[in-house]
Amino acid sequence: MESTNSLVVNLLFLLAGASVVGLCSYFLRSKTDSGIAREQVARRLALVEEVALHIGSVHYIFQKYWALISESFRFKDNWPVARKNELDGVTEELVVAFNDLSLADSKLLLLDEKNLCKILKIYTSKIAHFRKTYYISKTGVTEDELGEIKKEITSVRDKFFEVLSKRYMKKLE
């Protein structure tokens, strides 16, 4: 009888120990899982921030390009050579900045943000169209026309950032 009682007691201790080990492993795993989830959210937020930086830098260069093109139409043949050279440099910057748009697009694809990719493609195509359509020797361009195109491009950029910021805030919650 004693051996049966000791066997039952040992079995109860074994079950209690297994229960404690099971509970500890459950809590440790859930803690690890939440740590991984937090890391994933942090990485997604970092990618969204990088996309915003890419778009911001491209838009800044576009603004410089637009200002110089606008100035060239205003002054026409009286435009200083130094400003023409500056425009050449900014044009090169803009071409290089298109690489940032490609990086932003690929990061959005990683985040599965197809809607943002579509808006980014529209933004990219509008800037590319502007660059190909408006240049120093172009004639018959009014400042109003340039202003409208700038508003269009800025509007697409604003729409992009509106959607991006909503996604960003959603990821913070």
ROSE-4610 file (N, C-alpha, C; in Angstrom, 1 decimal, always signed):
// ROSE-4610
residu = [M/M/M/E/E/E/S/S/S/T/T/T/N/N/N/S/S/S/L/L/L/V/V/V/V/V/V/N/N/N/L/L/L/L/L/L/F/F/F/L/L/L/L/L/L/A/A/A/G/G/G/A/A/A/S/S/S/V/V/V/V/V/V/G/G/G/L/L/L/C/C/C/S/S/S/Y/Y/Y/F/F/F/L/L/L/R/R/R/S/S/S/K/K/K/T/T/T/D/D/D/S/S/S/G/G/G/I/I/I/A/A/A/R/R/R/E/E/E/Q/Q/Q/V/V/V/A/A/A/R/R/R/R/R/R/L/L/L/A/A/A/L/L/L/V/V/V/E/E/E/E/E/E/V/V/V/A/A/A/L/L/L/H/H/H/I/I/I/G/G/G/S/S/S/V/V/V/H/H/H/Y/Y/Y/I/I/I/F/F/F/Q/Q/Q/K/K/K/Y/Y/Y/W/W/W/A/A/A/L/L/L/I/I/I/S/S/S/E/E/E/S/S/S/F/F/F/R/R/R/F/F/F/K/K/K/D/D/D/N/N/N/W/W/W/P/P/P/V/V/V/A/A/A/R/R/R/K/K/K/N/N/N/E/E/E/L/L/L/D/D/D/G/G/G/V/V/V/T/T/T/E/E/E/E/E/E/L/L/L/V/V/V/V/V/V/A/A/A/F/F/F/N/N/N/D/D/D/L/L/L/S/S/S/L/L/L/A/A/A/D/D/D/S/S/S/K/K/K/L/L/L/L/L/L/L/L/L/L/L/L/D/D/D/E/E/E/K/K/K/N/N/N/L/L/L/C/C/C/K/K/K/I/I/I/L/L/L/K/K/K/I/I/I/Y/Y/Y/T/T/T/S/S/S/K/K/K/I/I/I/A/A/A/H/H/H/F/F/F/R/R/R/K/K/K/T/T/T/Y/Y/Y/Y/Y/Y/I/I/I/S/S/S/K/K/K/T/T/T/G/G/G/V/V/V/T/T/T/E/E/E/D/D/D/E/E/E/L/L/L/G/G/G/E/E/E/I/I/I/K/K/K/K/K/K/E/E/E/I/I/I/T/T/T/S/S/S/V/V/V/R/R/R/D/D/D/K/K/K/F/F/F/F/F/F/E/E/E/V/V/V/L/L/L/S/S/S/K/K/K/R/R/R/Y/Y/Y/M/M/M/K/K/K/K/K/K/L/L/L/E/E/E]
num = [1/1/1/2/2/2/3/3/3/4/4/4/5/5/5/6/6/6/7/7/7/8/8/8/9/9/9/10/10/10/11/11/11/12/12/12/13/13/13/14/14/14/15/15/15/16/16/16/17/17/17/18/18/18/19/19/19/20/20/20/21/21/21/22/22/22/23/23/23/24/24/24/25/25/25/26/26/26/27/27/27/28/28/28/29/29/29/30/30/30/31/31/31/32/32/32/33/33/33/34/34/34/35/35/35/36/36/36/37/37/37/38/38/38/39/39/39/40/40/40/41/41/41/42/42/42/43/43/43/44/44/44/45/45/45/46/46/46/47/47/47/48/48/48/49/49/49/50/50/50/51/51/51/52/52/52/53/53/53/54/54/54/55/55/55/56/56/56/57/57/57/58/58/58/59/59/59/60/60/60/61/61/61/62/62/62/63/63/63/64/64/64/65/65/65/66/66/66/67/67/67/68/68/68/69/69/69/70/70/70/71/71/71/72/72/72/73/73/73/74/74/74/75/75/75/76/76/76/77/77/77/78/78/78/79/79/79/80/80/80/81/81/81/82/82/82/83/83/83/84/84/84/85/85/85/86/86/86/87/87/87/88/88/88/89/89/89/90/90/90/91/91/91/92/92/92/93/93/93/94/94/94/95/95/95/96/96/96/97/97/97/98/98/98/99/99/99/100/100/100/101/101/101/102/102/102/103/103/103/104/104/104/105/105/105/106/106/106/107/107/107/108/108/108/109/109/109/110/110/110/111/111/111/112/112/112/113/113/113/114/114/114/115/115/115/116/116/116/117/117/117/118/118/118/119/119/119/120/120/120/121/121/121/122/122/122/123/123/123/124/124/124/125/125/125/126/126/126/127/127/127/128/128/128/129/129/129/130/130/130/131/131/131/132/132/132/133/133/133/134/134/134/135/135/135/136/136/136/137/137/137/138/138/138/139/139/139/140/140/140/141/141/141/142/142/142/143/143/143/144/144/144/145/145/145/146/146/146/147/147/147/148/148/148/149/149/149/150/150/150/151/151/151/152/152/152/153/153/153/154/154/154/155/155/155/156/156/156/157/157/157/158/158/158/159/159/159/160/160/160/161/161/161/162/162/162/163/163/163/164/164/164/165/165/165/166/166/166/167/167/167/168/168/168/169/169/169/170/170/170/171/171/171/172/172/172/173/173/173]
x = [+0.8/+0.0/+0.9/+1.9/+2.8/+3.5/+3.8/+4.5/+3.5/+2.2/+1.2/+1.0/+1.0/+0.8/+2.1/+3.2/+4.4/+4.5/+4.0/+3.9/+2.9/+1.8/+0.8/+1.3/+2.0/+2.6/+3.7/+4.5/+5.6/+4.9/+3.9/+3.2/+2.5/+2.0/+1.4/+2.5/+3.7/+4.8/+5.3/+5.3/+5.7/+4.7/+3.4/+2.4/+2.5/+2.7/+2.8/+4.0/+5.1/+6.3/+6.1/+5.5/+5.2/+4.3/+3.3/+2.4/+3.2/+4.0/+4.8/+5.7/+6.4/+7.2/+6.4/+5.2/+4.4/+3.9/+3.5/+3.1/+4.2/+5.4/+6.5/+6.9/+6.9/+7.3/+6.2/+4.9/+3.9/+4.1/+4.3/+4.5/+5.8/+6.8/+8.1/+7.9/+7.2/+7.0/+6.1/+5.0/+4.1/+4.9/+5.8/+6.6/+7.6/+8.1/+9.0/+8.3/+7.1/+6.3/+5.9/+5.5/+5.2/+6.4/+7.6/+8.8/+9.1/+8.9/+9.1/+8.1/+6.8/+5.8/+6.2/+6.7/+7.1/+8.2/+9.2/+10.3/+9.8/+8.8/+8.2/+7.5/+6.8/+6.1/+7.1/+8.2/+9.2/+9.9/+10.1/+10.8/+9.8/+8.5/+7.6/+7.5/+7.5/+7.5/+8.8/+9.9/+11.1/+11.1/+10.5/+10.4/+9.5/+8.4/+7.5/+8.2/+9.0/+9.8/+10.8/+11.4/+12.4/+11.7/+10.6/+9.8/+9.5/+9.1/+8.8/+10.0/+11.1/+12.4/+12.7/+12.6/+12.9/+12.0/+10.7/+9.8/+10.1/+10.3/+10.7/+11.9/+12.9/+14.1/+13.9/+13.2/+12.8/+12.0/+11.1/+10.2/+11.0/+11.9/+12.8/+13.6/+14.2/+15.0/+14.0/+12.8/+11.9/+11.5/+11.3/+11.0/+12.1/+13.4/+14.5/+14.5/+14.2/+14.2/+13.1/+11.9/+10.8/+11.1/+11.7/+12.0/+13.0/+14.0/+14.9/+14.3/+13.5/+12.8/+11.9/+11.1/+10.2/+11.0/+12.1/+13.0/+13.5/+13.9/+14.4/+13.4/+12.1/+11.1/+10.8/+11.0/+10.8/+11.8/+13.1/+14.2/+14.6/+14.1/+14.4/+15.9/+16.2/+17.6/+18.5/+17.9/+18.7/+19.1/+18.8/+19.1/+20.6/+21.2/+22.7/+23.1/+24.3/+25.0/+25.1/+25.4/+25.6/+24.3/+23.2/+21.9/+21.6/+22.0/+21.9/+22.7/+23.9/+24.8/+24.2/+23.6/+22.9/+21.8/+21.0/+19.9/+20.4/+21.6/+22.1/+22.5/+23.0/+23.4/+22.1/+21.1/+19.8/+19.1/+19.3/+18.7/+19.4/+20.7/+21.4/+20.9/+20.8/+20.3/+18.9/+18.1/+16.7/+16.8/+17.6/+17.8/+18.2/+19.2/+19.7/+18.7/+17.9/+16.8/+15.7/+15.6/+14.6/+15.0/+16.2/+16.6/+15.9/+15.8/+15.1/+13.7/+13.1/+11.7/+11.6/+12.6/+12.6/+12.7/+13.6/+13.8/+12.5/+11.8/+10.6/+9.5/+9.5/+8.5/+8.8/+10.0/+10.3/+10.0/+10.2/+9.9/+8.4/+7.6/+6.2/+5.7/+6.3/+6.0/+6.2/+7.4/+7.7/+6.6/+6.0/+5.0/+3.6/+3.5/+2.3/+1.3/+1.9/+1.1/+0.9/+0.0/-0.2/-0.9/-1.8/-2.4/-1.4/-0.5/+0.6/+1.5/+1.8/+2.6/+2.0/+0.7/+0.0/+0.1/-0.1/+0.0/+1.5/+2.4/+3.8/+4.2/+3.6/+3.8/+3.3/+2.1/+1.5/+2.4/+2.9/+3.8/+5.1/+5.6/+6.9/+6.7/+5.6/+5.3/+5.1/+4.4/+4.2/+5.5/+6.4/+7.7/+8.5/+8.5/+9.2/+8.6/+7.3/+6.7/+7.1/+7.1/+7.4/+8.9/+9.7/+11.2/+11.4/+10.6/+10.8/+10.1/+9.0/+8.2/+8.7/+9.3/+9.7/+11.2/+11.8/+13.2/+13.5/+14.8/+15.2/+14.7/+15.0/+14.7/+13.2/+12.4/+11.0/+10.3/+9.5/+8.8/+7.3/+6.7/+5.3/+4.7/+5.5/+5.1/+4.8/+3.7/+3.3/+3.6/+3.7/+4.0/+2.8/+1.6/+0.4/+0.4/+0.8/+0.9/+1.8/+3.0/+4.0/+3.4/+2.7/+2.1/+1.1/+0.3/-0.7/-0.1/+0.9/+1.6/+2.2/+2.8/+3.4/+2.4/+1.2/+0.1/-0.4/-0.4/-0.8/+0.1/+1.4/+2.4/+2.4/+2.3/+2.3/+1.0/-0.1/-1.3/-1.2/-0.6/-0.4/+0.6/+1.6/+2.5/+1.7/+0.9/+0.1/-0.8/-1.5/-2.3/-1.5/-0.3/+0.5/+0.8/+1.2/+1.6/+0.3/-0.8/-2.0/-2.3/-2.2/-2.4/-1.3/-0.1/+1.1/+1.0/+0.6/+0.5/-0.6/-1.7/-2.8/-2.3/-1.5/-0.9/+0.0/+0.8/+1.8/+1.1/+0.1/-0.6/-1.3/-1.8/-2.4/-1.4/-0.2/+0.9/+1.3/+1.2/+1.5/+0.6/-0.7/-1.7/-1.5]
y = [-1.2/+0.0/+1.3/+1.2/+2.3/+2.6/+1.5/+1.7/+2.3/+2.0/+2.5/+4.0/+4.3/+5.8/+6.6/+6.0/+6.7/+6.9/+5.9/+5.9/+7.0/+7.1/+8.2/+9.5/+9.7/+11.0/+11.4/+10.4/+10.7/+11.1/+10.4/+10.7/+12.1/+12.5/+13.8/+14.9/+14.6/+15.6/+15.7/+14.6/+14.6/+15.4/+15.2/+16.0/+17.5/+17.8/+19.2/+19.8/+19.1/+19.6/+19.8/+18.9/+19.0/+20.2/+20.4/+21.5/+22.9/+22.9/+24.2/+24.4/+23.4/+23.5/+23.9/+23.4/+23.7/+25.2/+25.6/+27.0/+28.0/+27.6/+28.5/+28.6/+27.5/+27.5/+28.3/+28.1/+28.9/+30.4/+30.8/+32.3/+32.8/+32.0/+32.4/+32.5/+31.6/+31.6/+32.8/+33.0/+34.1/+35.5/+35.5/+36.7/+36.9/+35.8/+35.8/+36.2/+35.6/+35.9/+37.4/+37.9/+39.3/+40.2/+39.7/+40.4/+40.4/+39.3/+39.2/+40.0/+40.0/+40.9/+42.3/+42.7/+44.1/+44.5/+43.5/+43.8/+43.9/+43.1/+43.2/+44.5/+44.9/+46.2/+47.3/+47.3/+48.3/+48.3/+47.2/+47.1/+47.7/+47.4/+47.9/+49.4/+49.9/+51.4/+52.0/+51.4/+51.9/+51.9/+50.9/+50.9/+52.0/+52.3/+53.4/+54.7/+54.9/+56.1/+56.3/+55.2/+55.3/+55.7/+55.2/+55.6/+57.1/+57.5/+59.0/+59.8/+59.4/+60.1/+60.1/+59.0/+59.0/+59.9/+59.9/+60.8/+62.2/+62.5/+63.9/+64.4/+63.6/+64.1/+64.3/+63.4/+63.6/+64.9/+65.1/+66.3/+67.6/+67.5/+68.7/+69.0/+68.0/+68.2/+68.7/+68.1/+68.5/+70.0/+70.4/+71.8/+72.7/+72.3/+73.1/+73.1/+72.0/+71.9/+72.8/+72.7/+73.5/+75.0/+75.4/+76.8/+77.3/+76.5/+76.9/+76.9/+75.9/+75.9/+77.1/+77.4/+78.5/+79.8/+79.9/+81.1/+81.2/+80.1/+80.1/+80.6/+80.3/+80.8/+82.3/+82.7/+84.1/+85.0/+84.5/+85.4/+85.0/+83.9/+83.5/+83.6/+84.4/+84.6/+85.3/+86.0/+86.8/+86.0/+84.8/+83.9/+83.7/+83.9/+83.8/+82.4/+82.2/+80.9/+80.2/+80.9/+80.2/+79.5/+80.1/+79.5/+78.3/+78.4/+77.3/+76.1/+76.4/+75.3/+74.7/+75.6/+75.1/+74.1/+74.5/+73.7/+72.3/+72.3/+71.1/+70.2/+70.8/+70.0/+69.5/+70.3/+69.9/+68.8/+68.9/+67.9/+66.6/+66.6/+65.3/+64.8/+65.7/+65.3/+64.6/+65.2/+64.6/+63.2/+63.1/+61.8/+60.7/+61.1/+60.2/+59.9/+61.0/+60.8/+59.8/+59.6/+58.6/+57.2/+57.0/+55.8/+55.6/+56.8/+56.8/+56.4/+56.8/+56.4/+54.9/+54.3/+52.9/+52.2/+52.7/+52.1/+52.2/+53.3/+53.5/+52.5/+52.4/+51.4/+50.0/+49.6/+48.2/+48.0/+49.0/+48.9/+48.8/+49.6/+49.5/+48.1/+47.5/+46.2/+45.2/+45.4/+44.5/+44.6/+45.8/+46.0/+45.7/+45.2/+44.8/+46.0/+47.2/+48.4/+48.8/+48.0/+48.1/+49.5/+50.0/+51.3/+52.4/+52.3/+53.4/+53.3/+52.0/+51.8/+52.5/+52.4/+53.0/+54.5/+55.1/+56.5/+57.0/+56.2/+56.5/+56.5/+55.5/+55.5/+56.7/+57.1/+58.4/+59.5/+59.7/+60.7/+60.7/+59.5/+59.4/+59.7/+59.3/+59.6/+61.0/+61.7/+63.2/+63.9/+63.6/+64.3/+64.0/+62.7/+62.4/+63.1/+63.2/+63.9/+65.4/+66.0/+67.4/+67.6/+66.7/+66.8/+66.7/+65.8/+65.6/+66.7/+67.3/+68.3/+69.7/+70.1/+71.5/+71.5/+72.3/+72.4/+73.8/+74.3/+75.7/+76.2/+75.4/+75.9/+75.8/+75.3/+75.2/+76.5/+76.7/+78.0/+77.9/+79.1/+79.1/+78.6/+78.6/+78.1/+79.3/+79.2/+80.3/+79.9/+80.9/+80.6/+80.0/+80.3/+79.7/+78.2/+77.8/+76.4/+75.7/+76.3/+75.7/+75.5/+76.6/+76.5/+75.4/+75.3/+74.2/+72.8/+72.6/+71.3/+71.1/+72.1/+72.0/+71.6/+72.2/+71.9/+70.5/+70.0/+68.6/+67.7/+67.9/+67.0/+67.1/+68.2/+68.4/+67.7/+67.8/+67.2/+65.7/+65.1/+63.6/+63.3/+64.1/+63.8/+63.9/+64.9/+65.1/+63.9/+63.4/+62.3/+61.0/+60.9/+59.8/+59.8/+61.0/+61.1/+61.0/+61.4/+61.2/+59.7/+58.9/+57.5/+56.9/+57.3/+56.7/+57.0/+58.2/+58.6/+57.8/+57.5/+56.7/+55.3/+54.7/+53.4/+53.4/+54.5/+54.6/+54.6/+55.4/+55.6/+54.2/+53.5/+52.2/+51.3/+51.3/+50.4/+50.8/+52.0/+52.4/+52.0/+51.7/+51.3/+49.9]
z = [+0.0/+0.0/+0.0/+0.8/+0.9/-0.5/-1.2/-2.5/-3.4/-3.3/-4.2/-3.9/-2.6/-2.2/-2.7/-2.5/-2.9/-4.4/-5.1/-6.6/-7.0/-6.3/-6.6/-6.3/-5.2/-4.8/-5.9/-6.2/-7.2/-8.6/-8.9/-10.2/-10.1/-9.0/-8.8/-8.9/-8.2/-8.3/-9.8/-10.5/-11.9/-12.7/-12.5/-13.2/-12.9/-11.6/-11.2/-11.8/-11.8/-12.5/-13.9/-14.6/-16.0/-16.3/-15.4/-15.6/-15.5/-14.5/-14.3/-15.5/-16.0/-17.2/-18.4/-18.5/-19.6/-19.6/-18.4/-18.2/-18.5/-18.0/-18.2/-19.6/-20.3/-21.8/-22.5/-22.2/-22.8/-22.7/-21.4/-21.2/-21.9/-21.8/-22.5/-24.0/-24.6/-26.0/-26.4/-25.7/-26.0/-25.9/-24.9/-24.7/-25.9/-26.3/-27.5/-28.8/-28.9/-30.1/-30.1/-29.0/-29.0/-29.2/-28.8/-29.1/-30.6/-31.2/-32.7/-33.4/-32.9/-33.6/-33.5/-32.3/-32.1/-33.1/-33.2/-34.2/-35.6/-36.0/-37.3/-37.5/-36.6/-36.7/-36.7/-35.9/-36.0/-37.4/-37.9/-39.2/-40.3/-40.2/-41.2/-41.1/-39.9/-39.6/-40.2/-40.0/-40.6/-42.1/-42.7/-44.2/-44.7/-43.9/-44.3/-44.2/-43.1/-42.9/-44.0/-44.4/-45.5/-46.8/-47.1/-48.3/-48.2/-47.1/-47.0/-47.2/-46.7/-47.0/-48.4/-49.1/-50.6/-51.3/-51.0/-51.8/-51.4/-50.2/-49.8/-50.5/-50.6/-51.3/-52.7/-53.4/-54.8/-55.0/-54.2/-54.3/-54.1/-53.2/-53.0/-54.3/-54.9/-56.1/-57.2/-57.3/-58.3/-58.1/-56.9/-56.6/-57.2/-56.9/-57.4/-59.0/-59.6/-61.0/-61.6/-61.0/-61.4/-61.3/-60.2/-60.1/-61.1/-61.4/-62.5/-63.9/-64.2/-65.5/-65.6/-64.5/-64.5/-64.8/-64.1/-64.2/-65.7/-66.3/-67.6/-68.6/-68.4/-69.3/-69.1/-67.9/-67.6/-68.2/-68.2/-68.7/-70.1/-70.6/-72.0/-72.3/-73.3/-73.8/-72.8/-71.9/-70.9/-69.7/-69.7/-68.6/-68.4/-67.3/-67.1/-67.3/-67.8/-68.1/-66.8/-65.7/-64.4/-64.0/-64.2/-63.9/-64.8/-66.1/-67.0/-66.5/-66.0/-65.5/-64.2/-63.4/-62.2/-62.6/-63.6/-64.1/-64.6/-65.2/-65.7/-64.5/-63.5/-62.2/-61.6/-61.5/-60.8/-61.7/-63.0/-63.9/-63.6/-63.5/-63.1/-61.8/-60.8/-59.5/-59.6/-60.4/-60.6/-61.2/-62.2/-62.8/-61.8/-61.0/-60.0/-58.9/-58.6/-57.6/-58.0/-59.3/-59.8/-59.2/-58.9/-58.2/-56.9/-56.2/-54.9/-55.1/-56.2/-56.4/-56.6/-57.3/-57.5/-56.2/-55.3/-54.0/-53.2/-53.2/-52.5/-53.0/-54.3/-54.9/-54.5/-54.5/-54.0/-52.5/-51.7/-50.3/-50.1/-50.9/-50.8/-51.3/-52.3/-52.7/-51.6/-50.8/-49.7/-48.6/-48.5/-47.5/-48.0/-49.2/-49.9/-50.0/-50.3/-50.4/-51.9/-52.5/-54.0/-54.3/-53.5/-53.8/-53.7/-52.8/-52.7/-53.9/-54.3/-55.5/-56.7/-56.9/-58.0/-57.9/-56.8/-56.6/-56.9/-56.4/-56.7/-58.1/-58.9/-60.3/-61.0/-60.6/-61.2/-60.9/-59.7/-59.3/-60.1/-60.2/-61.0/-62.5/-63.0/-64.5/-64.7/-63.8/-63.9/-63.9/-63.0/-62.9/-64.2/-64.6/-65.8/-67.1/-67.1/-68.2/-68.2/-67.0/-66.9/-67.4/-66.9/-67.3/-68.8/-69.4/-70.9/-71.7/-71.1/-71.9/-71.7/-70.6/-70.3/-70.2/-71.0/-71.1/-71.5/-71.4/-71.7/-73.1/-74.1/-75.4/-75.9/-75.0/-75.3/-75.4/-76.3/-76.5/-76.3/-76.0/-75.9/-74.6/-73.5/-72.2/-71.3/-70.7/-69.8/-68.3/-67.5/-66.1/-65.4/-65.9/-65.4/-65.7/-66.9/-67.3/-66.4/-66.2/-65.3/-63.9/-63.4/-62.1/-61.9/-62.9/-62.9/-62.8/-63.6/-63.6/-62.3/-61.7/-60.4/-59.3/-59.4/-58.5/-58.7/-59.9/-60.2/-59.5/-59.7/-59.2/-57.6/-57.1/-55.6/-55.1/-55.8/-55.4/-55.3/-56.3/-56.3/-55.1/-54.9/-53.7/-52.4/-52.3/-51.1/-50.8/-51.9/-51.8/-51.4/-51.9/-51.5/-50.1/-49.6/-48.1/-47.2/-47.7/-47.0/-46.7/-47.8/-47.6/-46.8/-47.1/-46.4/-44.9/-44.5/-43.1/-42.4/-43.1/-42.5/-42.2/-43.2/-43.0/-41.8/-41.7/-40.7/-39.3/-39.2/-38.0/-37.6/-38.6/-38.3/-37.8/-38.3/-37.8/-36.4/-36.0/-34.7/-33.6/-34.0/-33.0/-32.6]
